Amino acid sequence: MTIQAHLAELQRRHQALEQELAEAMTHPSTDMLKIAELKRRKLLVKDEIVRLRHDVSPSVH
């Protein structure tokens, strides 16, 4: 898998987690642990996206 394809897959996963989180937060019966876990997973995916983008085009210092 190319870096661009991997990046696209991570972006799809991030969006799916965003939608799942938004839906979970609309239900008052949703467990706060589930919401925390979704946020954690979403952040991990975002961190990976940022890392890959940096690897593809590192900034010049």
C-alpha positions, 0 to 999 in steps of 0.5 A: 500500500502506498503512503497516499493510499494509507493516508486516504484509508486513515482519513476515512477511518477518522471520518467514520470515528467522527460520525460514530462519536457524534452519534454516540454523543446524541444518545443520553444513555451512551456510556462515557467510557465508550465516548472516551474510547472513541475519542482516544481512537480518533486521536490516535488516527489523527496522530498517524495522519499527521505523522504520515503527512510529515513523512511525505513532506517534512517542513524545512527548519 
